[in-house]
Amino acid sequence: MKIINSIIQKMFKVMPLILLIMMAVMDRNNPFFVSLFLILLFGYTAILIARILEAKKKWYQENQDLAELGIDKSIDTMGDITKKIDKR
């Protein structure tokens, strides 16, 4: 399972290069190549969006206590924010 996960991660890192090469050399008249390219492109895009949304959710969960600082009206400068964070 670790090997498969490692292969998928390496493939995901080089996917933009794979898509660029496919776009440059593929036969645009062949519907198989065009559909394969579109499936890879949309799949890669979906995975990127999912990873961004998951990171956003995780960041908000980890920094939930900092969200209260955004509501606080007594904060005028960045120094005020750092003082309040240091107090916590």
PyMOL commands that set and color helices and strands:
alter all, ss='L'
color gray80, all
select helices_A, chain A and resi 2-25+31-62+64-71+78-87
alter helices_A, ss='H'
color red, helices_A
deselect
rebuild
show_as cartoon
